[in-house]
Amino acid sequence: MSTLAIIIIAVVVVVLIALAIRAAHMRRLDSRREEARDLRKQARARELGAERVRATAQEKDAIADQAEAEARQKAAVARRERAAAQEHAAVAEKETRFVKEHHERAAEIDPDHDADASGDAGQTSRDGTGEPQAAARSDRD
């Protein structure tokens, strides 16, 4: 073999080695690109999942806020109704006292009112006529 053939073979071997190294490097780059694509795909899927979870949490938070607002509103209505009921009870009590005082005053100034019958004055007959029981009994006799 001549020197020229050895040099040509050596150059071809070096070129083949360089091409093999280059091909291996390209395969590594392609592999890394594929891995990067997979990682990006997984990251996007997780990002979408996280966004769904975040939206669900915000929705539940809004529902809780709404429920709290409704509860506060119901409590305010209950307080208002309680105050109105207490006010009505106070008015009824005042009216009851007024009625009692007027009955007592009428009994005091009525010249026909019998002091002994004052215990029976507010009682009505059991027959539903509204007359005092003593009067109802005397009419029947």
PEHU-V718140 format. One record per pair of residues at least 4 apart in sequence whose C-alpha atoms are under 6 Angstrom apart, sorted by sequence separation. I is the first residue (numbers start at 1). GAP is how many residues later the second one is. D is the distance in whole Angstrom. If there is no record, write none. Layout:
i & gap & d
I & GAP & D
I & GAP & D
This chain:
i & gap & d
5 & 4 & 6
6 & 4 & 6
12 & 4 & 6
19 & 4 & 6
39 & 4 & 6
43 & 4 & 6
46 & 4 & 6
50 & 4 & 6
78 & 4 & 6
101 & 4 & 6
102 & 4 & 6
106 & 4 & 6
124 & 6 & 5
125 & 6 & 6
124 & 7 & 5
125 & 7 & 6
124 & 8 & 5
125 & 8 & 4
123 & 9 & 6
124 & 9 & 6
